[in-house]
């Protein structure tokens, strides 16, 4: 199972404790039904979206980084591979080329944006498969 989650938690101001509790339940359930074949894809940096101007871009950057940290910690303790899509606004390819990576609504990824995400997921899958083949 490949699960991308967290963007709505950032935008809707889900409390950190609720986001943590919900993700722990989700991971526990999905690990059981997937026979421990789960990859979690974290959210992009919402502060990079073209629809948010200062000071909201800064606020959503901080929320994105906070949610990312929670998700990272949970995945690490649950031994679930984590695809970290968060990039600081100053280095984020989505900021550097917004017209390419964002859809017309300026918040969801475009086809190129999803291609970027796919490549990040593929890196984790390839690494996981390489490790599995070495231990077989």
N, C-alpha and C positions, 0 to 999 in steps of 0.2 A: 504494500500500500504506500502510495506517495500522497502525502497530505500537505497542502499549502494552507496556512491558517495564520490569523493574527491581524490582518489589515483592518478588519472591522473593530477589533479590540482597540486599536490605536485611535481610529476616527471617532468611535462612540464613547471614548473615555471609560472603557471597562476598567474597574479598579485592578491594581496589580494583584491583590489577593484573589479576586474572582478569576482573573486570567490564569493565574497559577493553578487554582483548584480545578477549573474547567479543563485545562490542558492535561493535568495529571490524570483525570478521569478518562479523557479521550485516548491518551497514550496507553493506559492500562487496558482499555477495551480493545483497541486496535492491535496491540501486541498479541493478545489472546487469539483474535480471529485471523490474524495474519501469520501465525506461527513465528512470531518475532521478525517478520519481514516488513518493517516499517521504516520509512524515511520521512522526516518532518522538514518541510520547506518553510522557513521563516518569512516574515513580511518584508517587502521593500521599505525603503525609507520614505514614509508618507510626507515628510518635510521637503522632499525633492520634487513633489508634484507641482506642476505649473499653476495650479489653482490656488495655492497658498502663498501669500505674500507676507513679508515681515510685518508683524512679529509672529504670525501663525506658522510660517515655515520653520522658525526656530523652535516653537512649541511642539510641532509635530515631529521635528527631528529628534527632540529629546524624548518624546513618548515612544517613538519607533525604537530608539536605542534601549529604552527601559524594557519594553516588551520583548525585544530581541534577547536581552540579557536573561530575562525570566525563562524564555523558551530554551535558550542555550543551556542554562543550568539544569532544567528539567530533563532535557534530552541526554545530557552528560550522565546524570545520575541514573537514568532509565536505560542507558546503553542503546540509545536510538540515534542513528546518524542524523545530523542537522545540517541543512543547506542554509547557510547564512547569506541572505540577500542584502542585509543592511550595509550600506556604504555611506560614509560621511558625505554631506552635501558638497564638500569641496573637492571630492574625488569621484563622485557618483556619475557614471556614464549617462544615467537618465537625466541629470542636470546639464551635462555637457552637450547633449543632443536631444532635447525634449521633443522636437518634432519627429524624430525617428523612433524613440522608445515609448512615447505615450500615445494612446489613442486620442481621438478627437475630443473626448470628455476631459482630457488633461489629468486624469487620475488613474485610470486603468492602463495596463501595458498595451502597446500596439502589437502587431504580429512580430515585429523586430524585438520588442520588449519581452514577449513570451519566448522568443528564440534565445535571448540572453538567459532567461530563467531556465529554460530547458538545458542549456549548456552547463549551467551551474549544477543542476540535478545530475546530469550525465557524469560529471566529474566525481560526484559522490558514489554513484552506482559503479563506475569503473574502478574506483578505489576499493569499494566493498567487494566487488567480484575478484579483484586482484588478491586481496587478503584471503578471501575464501578459497581461492585456488592454491594458494601457498600452504594453507592449513589442511587441505584435503589429502 
